[in-house]
Amino acid sequence: MIRELLLPFDFSDNSKTALHFAMSLQQKLKAHMSLIHTLEVPYDFASRQEENKKAMEKQARAQLKALVEELYQTTTSADELNLDMHILEGEVSEGILRATRQYAADLVLMPTMGASGLKRFFLGSRTADVIHKSVKPVLVIPPKADFGKVKNLVFATSLKDKDIALLESVDDLAGKLGLGIVIAHIKEEETKDFELKWRGMKDFAEEKIFQADVSYYSSNYDDYFEGIEHYLGKNPGSLLVMRRSARSTIKDLFRKSHTEDMAYHANVPMLVF
């Protein structure tokens, strides 16, 4: 059940796009949203440090006030706005993770920059850091994302048991948003047990998915990303859903993964469970 949303906001064009996306999502879910702005105060002498902090906080509060006024003037559903705004201090990604706990967020919404292709390696970015460390689902919202155009949740599965268990959560979300589900599997190589696992996934879906219409897509590609990108290019209106890879050591945080690369697709929002 998603009742609390958390959206970091830095007043950039990308965060404004993400805010409108988030507001549409919020209204569908009938959820509350916390908008957070994090101040990274540059180091200075102690006296000037406090002065800088106060000046930055004053400016941020004025910008947030102006933002609220703009929302009420330009949003047709302003009466349905249900959000709070908070100013935090410290490193941005750690502030987001701390706020996730503090405000009991069920879903973290992350604006991101986009890229020219799927294979942009972005470990070390704030978005990647939050994806890695958050214990809650993270929805990455690229600059061109438009909630009004989303038609399907595309669940990219590797046919593992944890993917199958996640289907009920995907179905619940799709039902609340009025979206269909596409269960998609890209095969980089044939395996002996593929047909058995694929059949098991379908059987489970037919038994457990009841809130959303479900369809299936499977294809062979030498490169995983090319396979997903081909599907997304042919099927506009997709919101990609992936499962966060298990991370057991610090070293794992610096390895390239499908989930990390997909987060930089320029048009397609991505939800990481």
PASEBA-1860 file (N, C-alpha, C; in nm, 3 decimals):
! residues 273
1> MIRELLLP> 0.084/-0.119/0.000/0.000/0.000/0.000/0.089/0.125/0.000 ~ 0.072/0.211/-0.098/0.152/0.333/-0.108/0.066/0.451/-0.064 ~ 0.099/0.505/0.053/0.023/0.617/0.107/0.107/0.742/0.125 ~ 0.239/0.725/0.131/0.329/0.839/0.152/0.435/0.843/0.042 ~ 0.441/0.956/-0.029/0.541/0.977/-0.132/0.645/1.077/-0.084 ~ 0.767/1.062/-0.132/0.874/1.155/-0.099/0.940/1.200/-0.228 ~ 0.947/1.333/-0.250/1.008/1.387/-0.372/1.114/1.491/-0.337 ~ 1.241/1.463/-0.365/1.345/1.567/-0.352/1.323/1.673/-0.459
9> FDFSDNSK> 1.342/1.800/-0.422/1.313/1.910/-0.514/1.422/2.015/-0.505 ~ 1.484/2.047/-0.620/1.594/2.144/-0.619/1.565/2.266/-0.707 ~ 1.439/2.282/-0.749/1.393/2.397/-0.829/1.443/2.394/-0.974 ~ 1.505/2.286/-1.017/1.548/2.273/-1.156/1.427/2.238/-1.243 ~ 1.444/2.251/-1.376/1.336/2.214/-1.468/1.302/2.066/-1.453 ~ 1.405/1.983/-1.433/1.380/1.839/-1.419/1.297/1.808/-1.295 ~ 1.325/1.878/-1.186/1.248/1.851/-1.065/1.105/1.903/-1.078 ~ 1.086/2.008/-1.158/0.950/2.057/-1.181/0.870/1.957/-1.265
17> TALHFAMS> 0.936/1.897/-1.366/0.871/1.791/-1.444/0.832/1.675/-1.353 ~ 0.927/1.638/-1.267/0.902/1.527/-1.175/0.788/1.559/-1.079 ~ 0.778/1.684/-1.038/0.671/1.724/-0.947/0.534/1.706/-1.011 ~ 0.518/1.746/-1.135/0.388/1.730/-1.202/0.356/1.582/-1.223 ~ 0.458/1.502/-1.256/0.441/1.358/-1.267/0.395/1.303/-1.131 ~ 0.463/1.347/-1.025/0.434/1.297/-0.891/0.294/1.337/-0.846 ~ 0.252/1.457/-0.880/0.119/1.501/-0.840/0.010/1.417/-0.906 ~ 0.031/1.381/-1.032/-0.065/1.293/-1.100/-0.070/1.157/-1.034
25> LQQKLKAH> 0.047/1.104/-1.002/0.056/0.975/-0.933/-0.010/0.984/-0.795 ~ 0.017/1.091/-0.725/-0.038/1.111/-0.591/-0.190/1.110/-0.592 ~ -0.247/1.178/-0.688/-0.393/1.187/-0.694/-0.457/1.052/-0.725 ~ -0.390/0.973/-0.811/-0.441/0.839/-0.842/-0.436/0.750/-0.718 ~ -0.328/0.763/-0.642/-0.309/0.678/-0.525/-0.379/0.732/-0.401 ~ -0.427/0.858/-0.411/-0.485/0.926/-0.295/-0.385/0.926/-0.179 ~ -0.262/0.964/-0.213/-0.152/0.960/-0.117/-0.114/1.101/-0.071 ~ -0.037/1.108/0.035/0.023/1.232/0.082/0.166/1.239/0.029
33> MSLIHTLE> 0.215/1.361/0.001/0.351/1.375/-0.052/0.432/1.473/0.033 ~ 0.555/1.435/0.063/0.650/1.525/0.128/0.751/1.572/0.024 ~ 0.759/1.702/0.009/0.854/1.764/-0.084/0.973/1.809/0.000 ~ 1.093/1.763/-0.033/1.209/1.800/0.049/1.313/1.874/-0.035 ~ 1.371/1.974/0.026/1.482/2.047/-0.036/1.600/2.041/0.060 ~ 1.714/1.995/0.009/1.831/1.977/0.095/1.933/2.087/0.071 ~ 1.978/2.150/0.179/2.080/2.253/0.172/2.217/2.189/0.193 ~ 2.306/2.208/0.096/2.445/2.166/0.114/2.525/2.294/0.139
41> VPYDFASR> 2.546/2.326/0.265/2.612/2.451/0.302/2.762/2.435/0.284 ~ 2.828/2.519/0.198/2.972/2.506/0.178/3.048/2.541/0.305 ~ 3.161/2.475/0.323/3.241/2.499/0.444/3.298/2.640/0.443 ~ 3.294/2.705/0.558/3.350/2.839/0.574/3.384/2.854/0.722 ~ 3.438/2.968/0.759/3.462/2.993/0.900/3.329/2.981/0.976 ~ 3.336/2.945/1.102/3.217/2.912/1.179/3.111/3.021/1.173 ~ 3.152/3.147/1.190/3.055/3.256/1.191/2.989/3.271/1.055 ~ 3.070/3.264/0.948/3.015/3.280/0.813/2.936/3.157/0.771
49> QEENKKAM> 2.972/3.041/0.825/2.898/2.917/0.795/2.751/2.933/0.837 ~ 2.730/2.986/0.956/2.594/3.004/1.005/2.521/3.109/0.924 ~ 2.591/3.216/0.885/2.531/3.320/0.801/2.490/3.262/0.666 ~ 2.579/3.182/0.606/2.549/3.120/0.477/2.428/3.029/0.487 ~ 2.423/2.952/0.597/2.311/2.860/0.616/2.179/2.935/0.626 ~ 2.177/3.044/0.704/2.055/3.121/0.721/2.010/3.184/0.589 ~ 2.109/3.234/0.511/2.076/3.297/0.383/2.020/3.194/0.285 ~ 2.081/3.076/0.281/2.035/2.972/0.190/1.896/2.923/0.230
57> EKQARAQL> 1.874/2.910/0.361/1.743/2.863/0.408/1.634/2.966/0.378 ~ 1.667/3.093/0.396/1.571/3.200/0.367/1.532/3.200/0.220 ~ 1.633/3.183/0.133/1.606/3.180/-0.011/1.522/3.058/-0.048 ~ 1.555/2.942/0.011/1.481/2.820/-0.019/1.335/2.831/0.025 ~ 1.311/2.890/0.141/1.174/2.905/0.190/1.094/2.998/0.099 ~ 1.159/3.103/0.051/1.091/3.195/-0.041/1.057/3.124/-0.172 ~ 1.149/3.041/-0.221/1.124/2.967/-0.345/1.013/2.865/-0.327 ~ 1.011/2.798/-0.212/0.907/2.699/-0.186/0.770/2.766/-0.175
65> KALVEELY> 0.767/2.882/-0.111/0.641/2.956/-0.099/0.589/2.995/-0.237 ~ 0.681/3.043/-0.323/0.642/3.081/-0.459/0.594/2.960/-0.537 ~ 0.659/2.844/-0.514/0.619/2.721/-0.582/0.476/2.682/-0.545 ~ 0.443/2.689/-0.417/0.308/2.654/-0.372/0.205/2.748/-0.436 ~ 0.235/2.876/-0.438/0.144/2.972/-0.499/0.123/2.942/-0.646 ~ 0.233/2.904/-0.714/0.223/2.869/-0.857/0.137/2.746/-0.877 ~ 0.154/2.647/-0.792/0.075/2.524/-0.804/-0.074/2.552/-0.789 ~ -0.109/2.634/-0.693/-0.250/2.664/-0.671/-0.310/2.749/-0.783
73> QTTTSADE> -0.224/2.825/-0.852/-0.272/2.908/-0.962/-0.282/2.832/-1.094 ~ -0.194/2.734/-1.112/-0.185/2.669/-1.243/-0.238/2.527/-1.245 ~ -0.267/2.467/-1.130/-0.312/2.328/-1.124/-0.463/2.323/-1.109 ~ -0.527/2.256/-1.203/-0.674/2.248/-1.200/-0.724/2.171/-1.080 ~ -0.639/2.079/-1.029/-0.681/1.998/-0.914/-0.615/2.048/-0.785 ~ -0.594/2.180/-0.777/-0.524/2.236/-0.661/-0.593/2.201/-0.530 ~ -0.725/2.189/-0.533/-0.797/2.157/-0.410/-0.761/2.019/-0.356 ~ -0.704/1.935/-0.444/-0.669/1.800/-0.403/-0.523/1.789/-0.360
81> LNLDMHIL> -0.449/1.901/-0.364/-0.310/1.897/-0.323/-0.300/1.855/-0.177 ~ -0.214/1.760/-0.152/-0.197/1.709/-0.016/-0.048/1.688/0.005 ~ 0.022/1.797/0.033/0.166/1.786/0.046/0.221/1.878/0.153 ~ 0.336/1.839/0.206/0.413/1.920/0.300/0.550/1.947/0.238 ~ 0.614/2.055/0.281/0.747/2.089/0.231/0.843/2.099/0.347 ~ 0.963/2.044/0.330/1.061/2.041/0.437/1.198/2.081/0.382 ~ 1.273/2.156/0.463/1.411/2.193/0.428/1.504/2.116/0.520 ~ 1.598/2.042/0.458/1.695/1.964/0.531/1.834/2.020/0.508
89> EGEVSEGI> 1.928/1.974/0.586/2.067/2.017/0.569/2.157/1.895/0.562 ~ 2.257/1.900/0.473/2.354/1.791/0.464/2.371/1.742/0.322 ~ 2.437/1.629/0.308/2.459/1.569/0.177/2.326/1.520/0.122 ~ 2.303/1.541/-0.008/2.169/1.524/-0.064/2.119/1.380/-0.054 ~ 2.195/1.283/-0.102/2.144/1.146/-0.103/2.122/1.093/0.038 ~ 2.211/1.128/0.132/2.190/1.085/0.270/2.068/1.154/0.329 ~ 2.046/1.280/0.290/1.927/1.351/0.338/1.799/1.286/0.288 ~ 1.800/1.240/0.163/1.683/1.172/0.107/1.654/1.043/0.183
97> LRATRQYA> 1.758/0.967/0.209/1.741/0.840/0.279/1.693/0.864/0.422 ~ 1.747/0.967/0.484/1.704/1.001/0.621/1.558/1.046/0.622 ~ 1.522/1.127/0.523/1.383/1.175/0.515/1.286/1.062/0.485 ~ 1.332/0.962/0.410/1.247/0.846/0.381/1.202/0.780/0.511 ~ 1.296/0.769/0.604/1.261/0.711/0.734/1.179/0.809/0.819 ~ 1.223/0.934/0.821/1.159/1.033/0.908/1.013/1.056/0.872 ~ 0.982/1.058/0.742/0.846/1.086/0.699/0.771/0.960/0.654 ~ 0.826/0.843/0.689/0.760/0.714/0.665/0.714/0.699/0.521
105> ADLVLMPT> 0.804/0.732/0.427/0.769/0.725/0.285/0.757/0.581/0.239 ~ 0.657/0.555/0.155/0.640/0.423/0.095/0.705/0.418/-0.044 ~ 0.726/0.535/-0.105/0.782/0.542/-0.239/0.864/0.670/-0.251 ~ 0.988/0.657/-0.301/1.075/0.772/-0.324/1.075/0.804/-0.473 ~ 1.051/0.930/-0.507/1.048/0.974/-0.647/1.175/1.053/-0.675 ~ 1.253/1.011/-0.775/1.381/1.075/-0.803/1.385/1.135/-0.943 ~ 1.394/1.269/-0.955/1.419/1.328/-1.087/1.559/1.290/-1.133 ~ 1.579/1.275/-1.262/1.714/1.246/-1.311/1.734/1.313/-1.445
113> MGASGLKR> 1.857/1.307/-1.496/1.896/1.390/-1.610/1.869/1.330/-1.746 ~ 1.863/1.197/-1.757/1.848/1.137/-1.890/1.983/1.122/-1.958 ~ 1.985/1.054/-2.072/2.109/1.034/-2.146/2.076/0.999/-2.289 ~ 2.178/0.987/-2.372/2.156/0.962/-2.515/2.128/0.814/-2.543 ~ 2.150/0.728/-2.448/2.126/0.586/-2.470/2.110/0.516/-2.337 ~ 2.094/0.385/-2.343/2.071/0.310/-2.220/2.199/0.279/-2.144 ~ 2.314/0.287/-2.208/2.436/0.236/-2.146/2.519/0.344/-2.077 ~ 2.454/0.446/-2.028/2.522/0.549/-1.951/2.552/0.493/-1.813
121> FFLGSRTA> 2.679/0.484/-1.778/2.718/0.429/-1.649/2.720/0.543/-1.547 ~ 2.637/0.535/-1.444/2.623/0.653/-1.360/2.641/0.625/-1.211 ~ 2.712/0.520/-1.178/2.739/0.495/-1.037/2.808/0.616/-0.975 ~ 2.772/0.648/-0.854/2.826/0.765/-0.789/2.730/0.882/-0.795 ~ 2.631/0.877/-0.883/2.531/0.983/-0.888/2.437/0.967/-0.770 ~ 2.365/1.076/-0.740/2.272/1.071/-0.628/2.159/0.972/-0.652 ~ 2.111/0.968/-0.775/2.003/0.875/-0.806/2.046/0.731/-0.781 ~ 2.164/0.695/-0.832/2.214/0.559/-0.812/2.233/0.528/-0.665
129> DVIHKSVK> 2.283/0.626/-0.591/2.307/0.606/-0.449/2.177/0.577/-0.375 ~ 2.073/0.651/-0.409/1.944/0.629/-0.344/1.886/0.494/-0.384 ~ 1.898/0.457/-0.513/1.850/0.327/-0.558/1.917/0.215/-0.479 ~ 2.048/0.226/-0.462/2.124/0.122/-0.392/2.083/0.109/-0.247 ~ 2.067/0.222/-0.180/2.057/0.220/-0.034/1.915/0.225/0.020 ~ 1.820/0.267/-0.060/1.684/0.280/-0.011/1.622/0.143/0.017 ~ 1.553/0.134/0.129/1.480/0.010/0.159/1.338/0.018/0.103 ~ 1.303/0.132/0.044/1.172/0.151/-0.016/1.187/0.157/-0.169
137> PVLVIPPK> 1.078/0.130/-0.242/1.084/0.141/-0.388/1.121/0.283/-0.430 ~ 1.192/0.292/-0.543/1.236/0.422/-0.597/1.183/0.434/-0.740 ~ 1.115/0.545/-0.769/1.065/0.572/-0.903/1.150/0.683/-0.965 ~ 1.224/0.648/-1.070/1.311/0.743/-1.138/1.232/0.811/-1.250 ~ 1.231/0.945/-1.249/1.148/1.021/-1.342/1.240/1.103/-1.433 ~ 1.256/1.064/-1.559/1.342/1.139/-1.652/1.274/1.266/-1.701 ~ 1.350/1.356/-1.764/1.297/1.489/-1.800/1.175/1.489/-1.889 ~ 1.160/1.390/-1.977/1.049/1.392/-2.073/0.932/1.305/-2.030
145> ADFGKVKN> 0.936/1.255/-1.908/0.829/1.166/-1.862/0.697/1.241/-1.847 ~ 0.589/1.176/-1.889/0.454/1.235/-1.881/0.360/1.126/-1.829 ~ 0.311/1.144/-1.707/0.225/1.042/-1.646/0.100/1.017/-1.730 ~ 0.050/1.123/-1.795/-0.071/1.109/-1.874/-0.057/1.015/-1.992 ~ 0.067/0.988/-2.033/0.090/0.901/-2.148/0.122/0.757/-2.109 ~ 0.135/0.730/-1.980/0.168/0.595/-1.935/0.047/0.503/-1.949 ~ 0.068/0.389/-2.015/-0.039/0.293/-2.037/-0.016/0.161/-1.965 ~ 0.111/0.122/-1.954/0.142/-0.010/-1.899/0.261/-0.006/-1.805
153> LVFATSLK> 0.257/-0.089/-1.703/0.376/-0.121/-1.625/0.445/-0.238/-1.695 ~ 0.567/-0.217/-1.741/0.642/-0.322/-1.810/0.738/-0.384/-1.708 ~ 0.705/-0.503/-1.662/0.782/-0.570/-1.559/0.890/-0.655/-1.624 ~ 1.014/-0.605/-1.621/1.128/-0.677/-1.680/1.174/-0.783/-1.581 ~ 1.155/-0.908/-1.616/1.182/-1.016/-1.523/1.296/-1.105/-1.570 ~ 1.373/-1.153/-1.473/1.475/-1.254/-1.501/1.425/-1.392/-1.461 ~ 1.296/-1.401/-1.428/1.228/-1.527/-1.394/1.279/-1.589/-1.264 ~ 1.331/-1.507/-1.176/1.373/-1.557/-1.047/1.254/-1.559/-0.950
161> DKDIALLE> 1.265/-1.636/-0.844/1.154/-1.650/-0.749/1.112/-1.516/-0.691 ~ 1.208/-1.426/-0.664/1.175/-1.296/-0.606/1.093/-1.212/-0.704 ~ 1.116/-1.231/-0.834/1.035/-1.161/-0.934/0.890/-1.207/-0.927 ~ 0.872/-1.337/-0.915/0.738/-1.392/-0.910/0.663/-1.339/-0.788 ~ 0.733/-1.334/-0.674/0.671/-1.285/-0.551/0.633/-1.138/-0.563 ~ 0.705/-1.062/-0.646/0.681/-0.919/-0.660/0.557/-0.888/-0.745 ~ 0.512/-0.985/-0.820/0.401/-0.962/-0.913/0.275/-0.910/-0.844 ~ 0.247/-0.956/-0.724/0.126/-0.910/-0.655/0.133/-0.761/-0.623
169> SVDDLAGK> 0.253/-0.713/-0.587/0.270/-0.570/-0.561/0.254/-0.490/-0.690 ~ 0.307/-0.543/-0.800/0.294/-0.477/-0.929/0.148/-0.470/-0.971 ~ 0.076/-0.578/-0.948/-0.067/-0.582/-0.982/-0.146/-0.482/-0.899 ~ -0.115/-0.473/-0.770/-0.185/-0.379/-0.683/-0.164/-0.236/-0.732 ~ -0.041/-0.202/-0.766/-0.011/-0.067/-0.815/-0.080/-0.040/-0.948 ~ -0.073/-0.136/-1.040/-0.137/-0.119/-1.171/-0.287/-0.099/-1.156 ~ -0.348/-0.174/-1.066/-0.492/-0.159/-1.044/-0.529/-0.021/-0.995 ~ -0.451/0.033/-0.902/-0.480/0.166/-0.848/-0.457/0.276/-0.952
177> LGLGIVIA> -0.362/0.253/-1.042/-0.330/0.354/-1.143/-0.411/0.336/-1.272 ~ -0.485/0.227/-1.280/-0.563/0.201/-1.401/-0.476/0.165/-1.521 ~ -0.368/0.092/-1.497/-0.273/0.055/-1.603/-0.273/-0.095/-1.625 ~ -0.228/-0.136/-1.743/-0.207/-0.277/-1.771/-0.068/-0.320/-1.728 ~ -0.043/-0.449/-1.735/0.088/-0.505/-1.702/0.140/-0.584/-1.821 ~ 0.265/-0.560/-1.857/0.335/-0.643/-1.955/0.450/-0.713/-1.882 ~ 0.449/-0.844/-1.881/0.560/-0.920/-1.822/0.658/-0.950/-1.934 ~ 0.779/-0.891/-1.924/0.875/-0.898/-2.034/1.003/-0.969/-1.988
185> HIKEEETK> 1.050/-1.059/-2.075/1.175/-1.129/-2.045/1.265/-1.125/-2.169 ~ 1.387/-1.077/-2.150/1.488/-1.073/-2.258/1.587/-1.185/-2.233 ~ 1.600/-1.274/-2.331/1.693/-1.385/-2.319/1.822/-1.352/-2.394 ~ 1.934/-1.349/-2.321/2.064/-1.329/-2.387/2.119/-1.463/-2.437 ~ 2.071/-1.571/-2.381/2.109/-1.704/-2.428/2.000/-1.803/-2.388 ~ 1.989/-1.908/-2.463/1.890/-2.011/-2.432/1.936/-2.094/-2.313 ~ 1.843/-2.125/-2.224/1.872/-2.213/-2.112/1.772/-2.327/-2.113 ~ 1.812/-2.439/-2.058/1.728/-2.558/-2.063/1.597/-2.540/-1.987
193> DFELKWRG> 1.604/-2.462/-1.880/1.484/-2.452/-1.797/1.401/-2.328/-1.827 ~ 1.431/-2.255/-1.939/1.358/-2.132/-1.968/1.209/-2.156/-1.982 ~ 1.170/-2.251/-2.065/1.028/-2.274/-2.092/0.953/-2.309/-1.964 ~ 1.016/-2.388/-1.878/0.952/-2.426/-1.753/0.930/-2.303/-1.664 ~ 1.033/-2.217/-1.653/1.022/-2.097/-1.569/0.922/-1.998/-1.629 ~ 0.924/-1.984/-1.761/0.833/-1.890/-1.828/0.688/-1.935/-1.809 ~ 0.666/-2.066/-1.819/0.533/-2.120/-1.798/0.490/-2.099/-1.652 ~ 0.584/-2.117/-1.560/0.553/-2.096/-1.419/0.518/-1.951/-1.389
201> MKDFAEEK> 0.590/-1.858/-1.454/0.558/-1.717/-1.437/0.418/-1.686/-1.487 ~ 0.383/-1.740/-1.603/0.250/-1.717/-1.659/0.141/-1.778/-1.571 ~ 0.166/-1.898/-1.522/0.066/-1.963/-1.436/0.043/-1.882/-1.309 ~ 0.151/-1.834/-1.250/0.138/-1.755/-1.127/0.062/-1.625/-1.156 ~ 0.096/-1.563/-1.270/0.029/-1.437/-1.307/-0.120/-1.459/-1.328 ~ -0.155/-1.567/-1.396/-0.296/-1.594/-1.422/-0.373/-1.618/-1.292 ~ -0.302/-1.671/-1.192/-0.368/-1.701/-1.065/-0.375/-1.579/-0.974 ~ -0.269/-1.496/-0.974/-0.257/-1.389/-0.875/-0.294/-1.251/-0.926
209> IFQADVSY> -0.279/-1.226/-1.057/-0.309/-1.093/-1.109/-0.458/-1.084/-1.142 ~ -0.527/-0.994/-1.074/-0.671/-0.982/-1.097/-0.716/-0.837/-1.109 ~ -0.627/-0.741/-1.080/-0.667/-0.601/-1.088/-0.633/-0.538/-1.222 ~ -0.539/-0.597/-1.296/-0.492/-0.536/-1.420/-0.494/-0.637/-1.534 ~ -0.509/-0.587/-1.655/-0.494/-0.672/-1.773/-0.346/-0.705/-1.790 ~ -0.316/-0.830/-1.821/-0.177/-0.871/-1.831/-0.148/-0.930/-1.968 ~ -0.030/-0.898/-2.023/0.017/-0.958/-2.148/0.163/-0.996/-2.129 ~ 0.219/-1.067/-2.227/0.353/-1.124/-2.211/0.438/-1.092/-2.333
217> YSSNYDDY> 0.569/-1.074/-2.307/0.664/-1.049/-2.415/0.794/-1.120/-2.382 ~ 0.844/-1.198/-2.477/0.973/-1.266/-2.461/1.047/-1.260/-2.593 ~ 1.177/-1.232/-2.587/1.254/-1.221/-2.710/1.400/-1.253/-2.682 ~ 1.470/-1.297/-2.787/1.614/-1.325/-2.777/1.694/-1.206/-2.826 ~ 1.790/-1.161/-2.746/1.881/-1.055/-2.785/2.018/-1.087/-2.728 ~ 2.122/-1.062/-2.808/2.257/-1.083/-2.759/2.290/-0.984/-2.647 ~ 2.228/-0.868/-2.653/2.252/-0.765/-2.553/2.121/-0.731/-2.482 ~ 2.119/-0.744/-2.352/1.999/-0.722/-2.272/1.940/-0.584/-2.297
225> FEGIEHYL> 2.026/-0.481/-2.296/1.977/-0.345/-2.308/1.916/-0.316/-2.444 ~ 1.976/-0.373/-2.547/1.920/-0.356/-2.681/1.780/-0.417/-2.687 ~ 1.763/-0.530/-2.619/1.632/-0.596/-2.618/1.527/-0.512/-2.549 ~ 1.559/-0.460/-2.431/1.464/-0.375/-2.358/1.439/-0.246/-2.435 ~ 1.546/-0.186/-2.487/1.531/-0.060/-2.560/1.444/-0.078/-2.685 ~ 1.460/-0.190/-2.753/1.379/-0.219/-2.871/1.231/-0.225/-2.831 ~ 1.202/-0.295/-2.722/1.062/-0.305/-2.679/1.007/-0.169/-2.642 ~ 1.081/-0.093/-2.563/1.034/0.038/-2.519/1.013/0.133/-2.637
233> GKNPGSLL> 1.102/0.124/-2.736/1.089/0.209/-2.854/0.965/0.177/-2.935 ~ 0.928/0.052/-2.938/0.810/0.009/-3.013/0.680/0.024/-2.933 ~ 0.694/0.046/-2.803/0.575/0.051/-2.718/0.579/0.175/-2.628 ~ 0.547/0.291/-2.685/0.543/0.412/-2.602/0.434/0.401/-2.495 ~ 0.452/0.477/-2.391/0.355/0.469/-2.281/0.391/0.364/-2.179 ~ 0.519/0.328/-2.173/0.563/0.226/-2.078/0.622/0.290/-1.953 ~ 0.597/0.229/-1.839/0.668/0.259/-1.716/0.739/0.130/-1.678 ~ 0.870/0.133/-1.684/0.950/0.013/-1.663/0.959/-0.021/-1.515
241> VMRRSARS> 0.940/-0.148/-1.482/0.950/-0.196/-1.344/1.060/-0.301/-1.337 ~ 1.154/-0.281/-1.244/1.263/-0.377/-1.226/1.283/-0.403/-1.078 ~ 1.341/-0.518/-1.048/1.372/-0.552/-0.909/1.516/-0.513/-0.879 ~ 1.536/-0.450/-0.764/1.671/-0.412/-0.722/1.754/-0.538/-0.698 ~ 1.871/-0.541/-0.755/1.958/-0.657/-0.735/2.001/-0.664/-0.589 ~ 2.018/-0.785/-0.543/2.065/-0.803/-0.406/2.207/-0.749/-0.394 ~ 2.235/-0.673/-0.290/2.367/-0.614/-0.270/2.417/-0.655/-0.131 ~ 2.523/-0.735/-0.126/2.567/-0.785/0.003/2.698/-0.722/0.050
249> TIKDLFRK> 2.774/-0.659/-0.039/2.900/-0.600/0.001/2.914/-0.461/-0.059 ~ 3.003/-0.380/0.000/3.029/-0.246/-0.053/3.079/-0.255/-0.196 ~ 3.160/-0.356/-0.226/3.214/-0.371/-0.362/3.102/-0.382/-0.465 ~ 2.992/-0.445/-0.427/2.881/-0.463/-0.520/2.821/-0.329/-0.564 ~ 2.834/-0.226/-0.482/2.777/-0.096/-0.517/2.846/-0.035/-0.638 ~ 2.964/-0.085/-0.672/3.040/-0.026/-0.782/3.043/-0.116/-0.904 ~ 2.952/-0.208/-0.910/2.941/-0.293/-1.028/2.829/-0.245/-1.118 ~ 2.850/-0.259/-1.245/2.749/-0.219/-1.343/2.633/-0.320/-1.336
257> SHTEDMAY> 2.511/-0.271/-1.346/2.397/-0.362/-1.347/2.292/-0.313/-1.443 ~ 2.201/-0.401/-1.481/2.092/-0.364/-1.572/2.010/-0.250/-1.513 ~ 1.977/-0.260/-1.386/1.893/-0.159/-1.323/1.957/-0.021/-1.330 ~ 2.087/-0.012/-1.305/2.155/0.117/-1.307/2.152/0.179/-1.446 ~ 2.183/0.100/-1.548/2.186/0.153/-1.684/2.048/0.197/-1.729 ~ 1.946/0.123/-1.695/1.812/0.155/-1.743/1.760/0.285/-1.684 ~ 1.812/0.325/-1.568/1.759/0.444/-1.503/1.784/0.572/-1.581 ~ 1.873/0.567/-1.677/1.904/0.688/-1.752/1.836/0.694/-1.887
265> HANVPMLV> 1.742/0.607/-1.913/1.668/0.618/-2.038/1.594/0.751/-2.039 ~ 1.602/0.825/-2.152/1.561/0.966/-2.154/1.410/0.986/-2.139 ~ 1.328/0.889/-2.178/1.184/0.912/-2.181/1.105/0.824/-2.087 ~ 1.159/0.713/-2.046/1.080/0.611/-1.977/1.104/0.615/-1.825 ~ 1.000/0.641/-1.746/1.017/0.633/-1.601/1.042/0.488/-1.559 ~ 1.115/0.472/-1.450/1.152/0.337/-1.406/1.129/0.323/-1.257 ~ 1.056/0.218/-1.220/1.029/0.189/-1.080/1.115/0.071/-1.036 ~ 1.194/0.092/-0.932/1.282/-0.013/-0.881/1.231/-0.057/-0.745
273> F> 1.195/-0.187/-0.738/1.151/-0.245/-0.612/1.270/-0.307/-0.541
END
